[in-house]
Amino acid sequence: MSERPGNALMPNLLTPMDLEPNWEWRDKLPAHGHMSVDFENRVNHDRLRRYRLARTRQSLQNSNAGTLLLFDVNNIRYVSATKIGEWERDKMCRFCLLTGDDSPYVWDFGSAAEHHKRHSDWLEPSHCLAGVVGMRGTIPPEFGLMQKYAKQIAQLIKDAGMADMPVGVDYAETAMFHALQEEGLNVVDGQQIMLAAREIKNTDEIQLLTQAAAMVDGVYHMIYEELKPGIRENDIVALSNKMLYEMGSDDVEAINAISGERCNPHPHNFTDRLIRPGDQAFFDILQSYQGYRTCYYRTFNVGRATPSQNDAYVKAREWIDASIAMIKPGVSTDKVAEVWPTAESLGFANEDQAFGLQFGHGLGLALHERPIISRAVSMDHPMEIQTGMVFALETYCPATDGYSAARIEEEVVVTETGCEVISLFPAEDLPIANRY
């Protein structure tokens, strides 16, 4: 294998220093602009790539697997730092192999492989390959592409001396699993290996997550100004999409816009409902900047609020503040979930029905990473909160009027002594847009 100057993902150039997260905790995490400049330390993409690959190798070494075969686009990006457009997210058209001490192999969509050879100098050119398997079954298995690439993958694993060890696969089409097994590969759950790698963010990941949250701060100020009778939920969604893409978002995954009688029960979507005076309305903005995602709810009232609506907001705020106060290294997720109300106290039959209403989840290249915090899973399967984790905490409280509800979500970075909130649009008290 030849060495190339500047090749950030060459395994023989990785050192223990690449695992250093390089945190510098300040009073406030910086929210830099999107430019690269020479007068400030901002996101160091070379350091980011090296850290992510080193974390993956460490997680792989801690498992019983010898190699990783990845189809999840977030995992492919984490390991290889390649991305060919948000349209790929549900296509099942790319894959990546990390085997032994070799550098990553990436099979990409047609000419994208040639583009990587020319423009991604952290990859080995000979490891940038064109290839496609099933594309969600639209290329039938009997065409033989899965068998072709399974055979190629098996040979690379054999050449690396890993043929006797399990292969961690994150997810794939069923026929691809069969093709790998027909080549004698022992397939195990690789998604757990990758999620373990992705738990702890380094300084560059935290900066990107903070920048993404800062973009949503601005969108919520726009919503606060635009939220008035006559505007529709989908109008807010359209305005938010436009603003986010103009600010540099690379994917607006979804925007929930929920108002009035639609607030309870929570439907997790948006419609063309007209906003009316006195409505309670909440929104969730899910978007990414350079791949790093937001999940960030805010609740507003339009013009005025009733005592019932305000009481619901106060309770949701109390619950989220109680959970934020619990966040510090060494605390287990069950202790956080304990401060939230039970499903039964909110009128649900069990925690499954209330899942996602009082909720915490990791943020990174995916919307849902570790840790997951919920009464449905955390009480019996607690996880330890660690420095460098980044996640969202969200609470929901139905109002006593039977249809309104409050929803608040904060994104937090776990520091050495506690946590820092990076979702900064004011939410201490119920915001009243266009007050009468």
C-alpha positions as CSV (number, residue, x, y, z in Angstrom):
1,M,0.0,0.0,0.0
2,S,1.5,3.3,-1.0
3,E,1.5,6.3,1.3
4,R,0.3,9.7,0.0
5,P,0.9,13.0,1.7
6,G,-2.2,14.4,3.2
7,N,-4.0,11.0,3.2
8,A,-6.0,11.4,6.5
9,L,-7.5,7.9,6.5
10,M,-4.4,5.8,5.9
11,P,-4.3,3.5,8.9
12,N,-0.5,3.5,9.2
13,L,-0.7,7.3,9.6
14,L,-3.3,7.1,12.4
15,T,-1.9,7.6,15.9
16,P,-3.4,7.4,19.5
17,M,-3.6,11.2,19.3
18,D,-6.3,10.8,16.7
19,L,-8.6,9.5,19.4
20,E,-8.2,12.7,21.4
21,P,-11.5,14.7,21.2
22,N,-9.7,18.0,21.8
23,W,-12.5,19.6,23.8
24,E,-12.0,23.1,25.1
25,W,-15.0,23.8,27.3
26,R,-15.8,27.5,27.4
27,D,-18.7,29.5,28.9
28,K,-20.4,29.2,25.6
29,L,-19.6,26.9,22.7
30,P,-18.7,28.9,19.6
31,A,-21.2,29.1,16.7
32,H,-18.9,30.0,13.9
33,G,-20.0,31.1,10.5
34,H,-19.8,28.8,7.5
35,M,-16.5,30.2,6.1
36,S,-13.0,28.7,6.5
37,V,-10.7,31.5,7.9
38,D,-7.1,31.8,8.8
39,F,-7.6,33.9,11.9
40,E,-9.6,31.5,14.1
41,N,-9.6,27.8,14.9
42,R,-12.8,26.5,13.4
43,V,-13.8,23.0,12.2
44,N,-10.7,21.0,11.3
45,H,-12.0,18.5,8.8
46,D,-8.8,16.5,8.6
47,R,-8.9,16.1,12.4
48,L,-12.6,15.2,12.2
49,R,-12.0,12.5,9.6
50,R,-9.1,11.0,11.5
51,Y,-11.0,11.0,14.8
52,R,-14.1,9.3,13.3
53,L,-12.0,6.5,11.7
54,A,-10.0,6.0,14.9
55,R,-13.2,5.7,16.9
56,T,-14.5,3.2,14.5
57,R,-11.3,1.1,14.6
58,Q,-11.4,1.2,18.4
59,S,-15.0,0.1,18.6
60,L,-14.3,-2.7,16.1
61,Q,-11.4,-3.9,18.2
62,N,-13.7,-4.0,21.2
63,S,-16.1,-6.3,19.4
64,N,-15.8,-9.9,18.3
65,A,-15.9,-8.8,14.6
66,G,-12.9,-8.4,12.3
67,T,-14.4,-6.3,9.6
68,L,-17.3,-3.9,9.0
69,L,-19.5,-3.8,6.0
70,L,-21.7,-0.7,5.9
71,F,-24.8,0.3,4.0
72,D,-26.1,3.0,6.3
73,V,-25.2,6.3,4.7
74,N,-24.4,7.8,8.1
75,N,-21.9,5.1,8.9
76,I,-20.4,5.3,5.4
77,R,-19.9,9.1,5.9
78,Y,-18.5,8.5,9.4
79,V,-15.9,6.0,8.2
80,S,-14.9,7.3,4.8
81,A,-16.0,11.0,4.8
82,T,-17.9,10.5,1.5
83,K,-21.3,11.8,0.7
84,I,-23.0,12.1,-2.7
85,G,-26.2,14.0,-2.0
86,E,-29.2,13.6,0.3
87,W,-31.1,11.7,-2.4
88,E,-28.9,8.7,-1.5
89,R,-30.3,8.3,2.0
90,D,-33.0,5.7,1.1
91,K,-31.6,4.2,-2.1
92,M,-29.4,1.4,-0.6
93,C,-27.0,2.1,-3.5
94,R,-23.6,2.5,-1.7
95,F,-21.5,0.4,0.6
96,C,-18.2,0.6,2.5
97,L,-15.8,-2.0,3.8
98,L,-13.4,-1.6,6.7
99,T,-11.2,-4.7,7.1
100,G,-8.2,-5.4,9.2
101,D,-5.7,-2.5,9.3
102,D,-6.5,-1.5,5.7
103,S,-8.0,1.8,4.6
104,P,-11.7,1.9,3.8
105,Y,-13.1,0.6,0.6
106,V,-16.0,2.6,-0.9
107,W,-18.3,1.3,-3.6
108,D,-20.1,4.3,-5.0
109,F,-22.8,5.2,-7.5
110,G,-21.2,5.2,-11.0
111,S,-19.0,8.1,-11.6
112,A,-19.0,9.2,-8.0
113,A,-16.2,6.7,-7.5
114,E,-14.0,8.5,-10.0
115,H,-14.9,11.8,-8.3
116,H,-13.6,10.5,-5.0
117,K,-10.3,9.4,-6.7
118,R,-9.8,13.0,-7.9
119,H,-11.1,15.0,-5.0
120,S,-11.0,12.9,-1.8
121,D,-7.2,12.6,-1.2
122,W,-7.7,11.0,2.2
123,L,-8.9,7.8,0.4
124,E,-6.8,5.3,-1.4
125,P,-7.6,5.7,-5.1
126,S,-7.6,2.0,-5.7
127,H,-10.2,1.6,-2.9
128,C,-12.7,3.9,-4.6
129,L,-14.8,1.5,-6.6
130,A,-18.0,1.8,-8.7
131,G,-20.7,-0.7,-7.6
132,V,-24.3,-1.1,-6.9
133,V,-26.3,-4.0,-5.4
134,G,-30.1,-4.0,-5.2
135,M,-31.3,-0.3,-4.8
136,R,-34.2,-1.5,-2.5
137,G,-35.0,-4.5,-4.7
138,T,-35.4,-2.6,-8.0
139,I,-32.4,-4.6,-9.3
140,P,-33.7,-8.1,-8.7
141,P,-31.3,-10.5,-6.8
142,E,-31.4,-13.0,-9.7
143,F,-29.5,-10.4,-11.8
144,G,-26.4,-11.5,-9.8
145,L,-25.0,-8.2,-8.6
146,M,-25.3,-9.1,-4.9
147,Q,-23.5,-12.4,-5.5
148,K,-20.8,-10.6,-7.5
149,Y,-20.0,-8.1,-4.8
150,A,-20.4,-10.5,-2.0
151,K,-17.7,-12.6,-3.6
152,Q,-15.5,-9.5,-4.0
153,I,-16.0,-8.5,-0.4
154,A,-15.3,-12.1,0.8
155,Q,-12.0,-12.1,-1.1
156,L,-10.9,-8.8,0.4
157,I,-11.7,-10.0,3.8
158,K,-9.7,-13.2,3.1
159,D,-6.8,-11.2,1.8
160,A,-6.8,-9.1,5.0
161,G,-6.6,-12.3,7.1
162,M,-10.0,-11.8,8.7
163,A,-11.9,-14.7,7.1
164,D,-12.2,-16.6,10.4
165,M,-13.8,-13.6,12.2
166,P,-17.4,-12.3,12.0
167,V,-18.3,-9.5,9.7
168,G,-20.3,-6.7,11.2
169,V,-23.1,-5.5,8.9
170,D,-25.2,-2.5,9.9
171,Y,-28.2,-3.2,7.6
172,A,-28.7,-4.5,4.1
173,E,-31.3,-5.9,1.8
174,T,-32.3,-9.5,2.8
175,A,-30.9,-10.9,-0.4
176,M,-27.6,-9.3,0.3
177,F,-27.4,-11.0,3.7
178,H,-28.1,-14.3,1.9
179,A,-25.3,-13.6,-0.6
180,L,-22.8,-12.9,2.1
181,Q,-23.7,-16.0,4.0
182,E,-23.4,-18.1,0.8
183,E,-19.8,-16.8,0.6
184,G,-19.2,-18.3,4.0
185,L,-19.2,-15.1,5.9
186,N,-20.5,-15.0,9.5
187,V,-22.6,-11.9,9.7
188,V,-23.2,-10.2,13.0
189,D,-24.8,-6.9,14.1
190,G,-22.4,-4.1,13.0
191,Q,-24.8,-1.3,13.7
192,Q,-24.1,-1.7,17.4
193,I,-20.4,-1.4,16.7
194,M,-20.9,1.8,14.8
195,L,-23.3,3.4,17.3
196,A,-20.7,2.7,20.0
197,A,-18.1,4.5,17.9
198,R,-20.4,7.5,17.3
199,E,-21.4,8.1,20.9
200,I,-18.6,10.5,21.9
201,K,-18.2,13.6,19.7
202,N,-14.9,15.4,19.3
203,T,-14.6,19.2,19.2
204,D,-15.3,19.5,15.5
205,E,-18.5,17.4,15.7
206,I,-19.7,19.6,18.6
207,Q,-18.9,22.8,16.7
208,L,-20.9,21.5,13.7
209,L,-23.8,20.5,15.9
210,T,-23.7,24.0,17.5
211,Q,-23.7,25.7,14.1
212,A,-26.7,23.6,13.1
213,A,-28.5,24.6,16.2
214,A,-27.7,28.3,15.7
215,M,-29.3,28.0,12.3
216,V,-32.5,26.8,13.9
217,D,-32.4,29.7,16.4
218,G,-32.8,32.0,13.5
219,V,-35.6,30.0,12.0
220,Y,-37.5,30.2,15.2
221,H,-37.2,34.0,15.3
222,M,-38.7,34.0,11.8
223,I,-41.6,31.7,12.9
224,Y,-42.2,34.0,15.9
225,E,-42.6,36.9,13.5
226,E,-44.7,35.1,10.9
227,L,-47.1,33.2,13.2
228,K,-50.4,35.0,12.8
229,P,-54.0,34.2,11.9
230,G,-54.4,33.2,8.3
231,I,-51.0,31.6,7.8
232,R,-51.1,27.8,7.4
233,E,-48.9,25.2,8.9
234,N,-47.5,24.3,5.5
235,D,-46.6,28.0,4.9
236,I,-44.4,27.9,8.0
237,V,-42.8,24.7,6.8
238,A,-42.1,26.3,3.4
239,L,-40.6,29.4,4.9
240,S,-38.5,27.4,7.2
241,N,-37.2,25.2,4.4
242,K,-36.3,28.2,2.3
243,M,-34.5,29.9,5.1
244,L,-32.5,26.8,6.2
245,Y,-31.3,26.1,2.7
246,E,-30.3,29.7,2.2
247,M,-28.3,29.5,5.5
248,G,-26.4,26.4,4.2
249,S,-28.4,23.4,5.4
250,D,-27.5,20.3,3.4
251,D,-30.7,18.5,4.4
252,V,-34.0,19.6,5.8
253,E,-35.1,16.2,6.9
254,A,-38.5,17.2,8.3
255,I,-40.4,20.1,9.9
256,N,-43.3,19.3,12.2
257,A,-45.9,22.1,12.4
258,I,-48.8,21.3,14.7
259,S,-51.4,23.8,15.9
260,G,-54.7,24.2,17.6
261,E,-56.9,21.1,18.0
262,R,-54.2,19.0,16.3
263,C,-51.8,19.4,19.3
264,N,-53.4,16.6,21.3
265,P,-52.8,13.8,20.6
266,H,-49.4,14.6,18.9
267,P,-49.5,13.6,15.2
268,H,-45.8,14.3,14.3
269,N,-46.6,15.9,10.9
270,F,-47.9,19.1,9.3
271,T,-51.0,20.0,7.3
272,D,-52.6,23.0,5.6
273,R,-54.5,23.9,8.7
274,L,-55.0,27.7,9.1
275,I,-53.6,29.3,12.2
276,R,-56.2,31.0,14.4
277,P,-56.2,33.5,17.3
278,G,-55.4,31.8,20.6
279,D,-53.9,28.7,19.0
280,Q,-51.2,26.8,20.8
281,A,-48.7,25.6,18.2
282,F,-45.4,23.7,18.3
283,F,-42.8,23.0,15.8
284,D,-39.8,20.6,15.4
285,I,-37.0,21.4,13.0
286,L,-34.9,18.5,11.8
287,Q,-32.1,19.6,9.5
288,S,-28.4,19.1,9.1
289,Y,-25.3,21.2,8.5
290,Q,-22.4,19.2,7.0
291,G,-24.3,16.1,8.1
292,Y,-24.8,17.0,11.7
293,R,-28.4,17.2,12.7
294,T,-30.8,19.1,14.8
295,C,-34.0,18.0,16.7
296,Y,-35.3,21.2,18.3
297,Y,-39.0,21.8,19.4
298,R,-40.5,25.1,20.4
299,T,-44.1,26.0,21.4
300,F,-45.8,29.3,20.7
301,N,-49.2,30.8,21.3
302,V,-50.8,33.1,18.7
303,G,-51.9,36.4,20.1
304,R,-53.0,35.2,23.5
305,A,-52.9,32.1,25.8
306,T,-55.5,30.6,28.2
307,P,-54.5,29.5,31.7
308,S,-54.8,25.9,30.6
309,Q,-52.4,26.4,27.8
310,N,-49.9,28.3,30.0
311,D,-50.1,25.6,32.7
312,A,-49.3,22.9,30.2
313,Y,-46.3,24.9,29.1
314,V,-45.1,25.5,32.7
315,K,-45.2,21.7,33.3
316,A,-43.4,20.8,30.1
317,R,-40.7,23.4,31.1
318,E,-40.4,22.0,34.6
319,W,-39.9,18.5,33.3
320,I,-37.3,19.5,30.8
321,D,-35.4,21.6,33.4
322,A,-35.4,18.7,35.8
323,S,-33.9,16.4,33.2
324,I,-31.3,19.0,32.1
325,A,-30.2,19.3,35.8
326,M,-29.6,15.6,35.9
327,I,-27.2,15.6,32.9
328,K,-23.6,15.1,33.9
329,P,-20.9,12.4,33.4
330,G,-21.5,9.3,35.3
331,V,-25.3,9.6,35.7
332,S,-27.3,6.8,34.2
333,T,-30.1,7.3,31.8
334,D,-32.7,5.7,34.1
335,K,-32.1,8.5,36.6
336,V,-32.9,11.1,33.9
337,A,-36.1,9.2,32.9
338,E,-37.2,9.1,36.5
339,V,-37.8,12.8,36.6
340,W,-40.4,12.6,33.8
341,P,-44.0,11.8,34.4
342,T,-45.3,8.3,33.8
343,A,-47.4,7.4,30.8
344,E,-50.3,6.6,33.0
345,S,-50.2,10.0,34.7
346,L,-50.7,11.5,31.2
347,G,-53.6,9.3,30.3
348,F,-51.8,6.6,28.3
349,A,-52.2,2.9,29.0
350,N,-48.5,2.1,29.0
351,E,-45.0,3.6,28.1
352,D,-45.2,2.2,24.6
353,Q,-48.1,4.5,23.8
354,A,-46.3,7.5,25.2
355,F,-42.9,6.7,23.6
356,G,-41.2,9.7,22.2
357,L,-43.2,12.3,24.2
358,Q,-40.8,12.4,27.2
359,F,-37.7,11.4,25.4
360,G,-34.0,11.9,25.0
361,H,-31.8,10.8,22.1
362,G,-28.3,11.2,20.8
363,L,-27.6,13.6,17.9
364,G,-24.8,13.4,15.3
365,L,-24.8,12.3,11.7
366,A,-28.1,10.6,12.4
367,L,-31.1,12.0,14.2
368,H,-31.2,9.2,16.7
369,E,-28.0,8.1,18.2
370,R,-27.0,7.0,21.7
371,P,-28.0,7.5,24.4
372,I,-31.8,6.8,24.1
373,I,-33.6,8.0,27.3
374,S,-37.2,6.9,27.8
375,R,-39.2,5.2,30.6
376,A,-40.0,2.5,28.0
377,V,-36.3,1.3,27.8
378,S,-34.1,3.1,30.3
379,M,-35.5,1.9,33.6
380,D,-34.5,-1.7,32.8
381,H,-31.5,-0.9,30.5
382,P,-29.7,2.2,31.8
383,M,-26.7,3.6,30.0
384,E,-24.0,5.8,31.5
385,I,-23.9,9.4,30.3
386,Q,-20.3,10.4,29.3
387,T,-18.5,13.6,28.5
388,G,-18.7,14.4,24.8
389,M,-22.1,13.0,24.3
390,V,-24.6,15.3,22.5
391,F,-28.3,14.7,22.7
392,A,-31.8,16.2,22.7
393,L,-34.2,16.2,25.6
394,E,-37.9,16.6,24.8
395,T,-41.0,16.9,26.9
396,Y,-44.7,17.1,26.1
397,C,-47.7,18.1,28.2
398,P,-51.3,18.0,27.1
399,A,-53.5,20.9,28.3
400,T,-56.6,20.4,30.4
401,D,-58.7,21.9,27.6
402,G,-58.4,18.5,25.9
403,Y,-56.8,19.6,22.6
404,S,-53.9,22.1,23.3
405,A,-50.5,20.9,24.3
406,A,-46.9,22.2,24.9
407,R,-43.8,20.6,23.5
408,I,-40.2,21.8,24.3
409,E,-36.9,20.3,23.3
410,E,-33.4,21.3,24.2
411,E,-30.1,20.1,22.7
412,V,-27.3,19.6,25.2
413,V,-23.6,18.9,25.1
414,V,-22.2,16.8,28.1
415,T,-19.2,18.6,29.5
416,E,-16.8,17.5,32.2
417,T,-18.9,19.0,34.9
418,G,-22.5,19.0,33.6
419,C,-24.0,20.1,30.3
420,E,-24.3,23.1,28.0
421,V,-27.6,23.8,26.2
422,I,-27.0,24.8,22.6
423,S,-30.6,25.4,21.5
424,L,-30.9,29.0,22.5
425,F,-34.2,30.4,21.1
426,P,-35.9,31.7,24.4
427,A,-38.2,29.1,25.9
428,E,-38.2,29.8,29.6
429,D,-41.7,31.2,29.4
430,L,-44.4,30.6,26.8
431,P,-43.7,32.8,23.8
432,I,-46.8,34.7,22.6
433,A,-46.4,35.6,18.9
434,N,-48.1,38.8,17.7
435,R,-49.6,39.5,21.2
436,Y,-53.0,41.1,21.2
